[in-house]
Amino acid sequence: LRTQVGIVGAGPAGLVLGVMLLRAGIDVRIVERLPREAVLTRARAGLLEDRVVRFLHEHGLAGRLAKEAVRHGRCDFLCLGRRLRFDYAERAGGAHHWVYPQQELVRDLVELLEAEGRAPYFGQPASAVVDTTGRRPRVECADLVLECDVVVGADGWHGVSRRALPADVRDGVWQRYPHDWLTVLAEVDRPVECVLYAIHERGFAAMVPRTEHLARLYLQVPGDEDPARWPEERIREQARLRLAAAGSGLPRITAFRPADALRMRSAVVSAPRHGRLFLAGDAAHILTPCGAKGMNLAVADAADLADSLVRQFLDGDPVPLAGYPERRLHEAWRAQEFSDGLLRLLHLPHADPADGRPAPADPASRFEAQLRLERIRRLVEPGPAGTAFAHGYVGSPAWLPA
Ligand code: RFL
């Protein structure tokens, strides 16, 4: 099949890019490894930054989102038995987060593509991206081959596109944190009023709003932990213990969906371009979920790439596309820096998730917790620390690279 832009992967990055290009009159084909239903029901992220929502609105991609997404602008920190309220939207000049599950955004975008007569080819894993430095790079799948002017790899960190980069570029720079997060969707009797972050000697915990009756729960666990070691009772007990300072603000958990362990690692490729292959979203960088940056960065990559490709194809202007790698690396590193800083604030170095035992009376550990409490106080009190954090958290224009 001959097309102008071949896209590997129907996640937020590939789909936003696909819709934007099609609307500009550029021919696009998307191949996706999974069946349609699996793509439309995969629950992952949920916090959209203000600028991403504004972008989706401006391009007519936010029809259902405008009606259903819930605005959030506050997170509370729990530390040493205290609850500190942080109204970050107020501190970031009114920029908010919007809670809208990733799978709903994906559904909206898939339906838009279907309406344009360009449904992704579902259940069609690409096995390789070849000839990326030639005139006609190709995406090879079991039942079809896309012959393209440009290929965009939007197939996540474990996809095939990154493998088409030179060896010294594709692994980029990465780090593995010493602990992981257990993540589980919890059914709740009422919505979580805001994001709750707990710093605790038994380990970090968070509760994040998703829908009226669903919340995502995160618990710090040892690195490479097997989620099977976390039956429902253990999750319930640790959540209760670590989030205790939320008091009556915590909804009652009525049921759990299956738990998963998230390997906490971050990485950025050295360059998200090789010849006529461009990478966008998780294919170019992965972040831990701390700070909720991944999906936002994926959409921002797609928006930038769409604009650059339109200028190249329609105006013959190669300059924006040439600057794509540098712009995206800058923004990816800015997000990594924020996410890493928050992660370090929220984790105590010697946290011990042992069940049943009282919290350790270790003075060094208490000292660390006391330092965190002071850092959080500095964030929530008026002043530049909290303002800078608020802009970074919500991804306001003031925080983005120039
Ligand atoms: P995706 O969404 O992973 O989509 C890639 C698509 O490519 C397909 N694919 C292939 N298709 C064809 N051929 C192949 N060989 C292929 N290999 C793979 C895959 O099936 C898939 O459909 O990448 P994209 O578009 O870059 O989007 C990135 C986001 O999905 C990701 O960054 C976020 O989900 C991260 N994340 C969060 N981000 C936020 O901004 N806010 C959050 O609150 C947030 N919470 C989260 C998260 C990620 C999580 N998990 C499970 C990793 C919470 C969790 C639990």
Residues whose N, C-alpha, C, O or C-beta is under 5 A from the ligand:
A	BS01	RFL	V8 G9 A10 G11 P12 A13 G14 V31 E32 R33 L34 R44 A45 G46 L47 Q124 P125 A126 A154 D155 G156 G159 V160 T183 A280 G281 D282 A283 P289 A292 K293 G294 M295 N296 A298
